[in-house]
Amino acid sequence: MRNTTLEENIALWRERIGNASARWGGAEICAVTKTVDVDTINRAVAAGLTTLGENRVQEYLSKADRLDPAAHVHLIGRLQTNKVRQIVGRVAMVQSLDRDELAAEMSRRAVAAGIVLPALIEVNIGREPQKGGVDEDELPAFVRRAAALPGIRIDGLMAVMPFVDDPEEVRPLFRRMRGWFERLRDEDLPNAPMRVLSMGMSGDCIVAAEEGATMVRLGRALFGERPSKTEIQGG
Ligand SMILES: *Cc1c(COP(=O)(O)O)cnc(C)c1O
């Protein structure tokens, strides 16, 4: 049996995600391209996956100039404040905004560059001490503070679920995220349009799509296993 091609794999996951998210009107696939080479990334972009997720600033910048210009790159990994300068104007979105210091620096650098930088607020919905993300209890206040800054716009929420063997275990957490998303969206806060709910990775994306993700972030499902696990935290 021959290997499925990347293009076939993309079509397969599009169909699966489309079916799982049908009652919500569909969910977009963000192709997570950490450790993936530029030629392969550009094949995915040509196949229509124009939203890419990278989690390390250095790795992204090393590939940026060779990417298909149709690509919109989202930073999805933990972002150090001192690296904001390098990505403002070079990414379409930061999905991992989770602290005031980072929000202030993103806004300051974006204002200086004459742009508005779209951001998602990362929520530590599983309350895992080793993970980034805002605590649920602090979420509404944090969204308000971030949305008040002139250089960033709060487009929605993002979450990384606890790693579990059976994705059904985290279904209640996806549901909680959808609840927060709708509550904050319905508040109609200025500068916080809340149109993106980014949750679900290769192992749990079907459950995430069923529970109302508007975007799932797929790495291994599309590109195969990565060489190592050292890249998870980003930086
Ligand atoms: C690596 C990564 C993903 C994709 O993970 P897969 O299991 O390969 O689908 C999604 N989100 C974040 C924040 C990541 O770091």
The ligand as an SDF file (V2000), in Angstrom:
LIG
                    3D

 15 15  0  0  0  0  0  0  0  0999 V2000
    2.5110   21.6210   18.4410 C   0  0  0  0  0  0  0  0  0  0  0  0
    1.2840   22.3510   18.7650 C   0  0  0  0  0  0  0  0  0  0  0  0
    0.0570   22.0060   18.1640 C   0  0  0  0  0  0  0  0  0  0  0  0
   -0.1150   20.8410   17.2150 C   0  0  0  0  0  0  0  0  0  0  0  0
    0.0740   19.6270   17.8840 O   0  0  0  0  0  0  0  0  0  0  0  0
   -0.1820   18.2340   17.1240 P   0  0  0  0  0  0  0  0  0  0  0  0
   -0.3780   17.2910   18.2300 O   0  0  0  0  0  0  0  0  0  0  0  0
    1.0290   17.9710   16.3100 O   0  0  0  0  0  0  0  0  0  0  0  0
   -1.3830   18.4040   16.2790 O   0  0  0  0  0  0  0  0  0  0  0  0
   -1.0490   22.7800   18.4820 C   0  0  0  0  0  0  0  0  0  0  0  0
   -0.9780   23.8070   19.3360 N   0  0  0  0  0  0  0  0  0  0  0  0
    0.1730   24.1570   19.9410 C   0  0  0  0  0  0  0  0  0  0  0  0
    0.1790   25.3220   20.8760 C   0  0  0  0  0  0  0  0  0  0  0  0
    1.3410   23.4390   19.6820 C   0  0  0  0  0  0  0  0  0  0  0  0
    2.4860   23.7870   20.2840 O   0  0  0  0  0  0  0  0  0  0  0  0
  1  2  1  0
  2  3  1  0
  2 14  2  0
  3  4  1  0
  3 10  2  0
  4  5  1  0
  5  6  1  0
  6  7  2  0
  6  8  1  0
  6  9  1  0
 10 11  1  0
 11 12  2  0
 12 13  1  0
 12 14  1  0
 14 15  1  0
M  END
$$$$
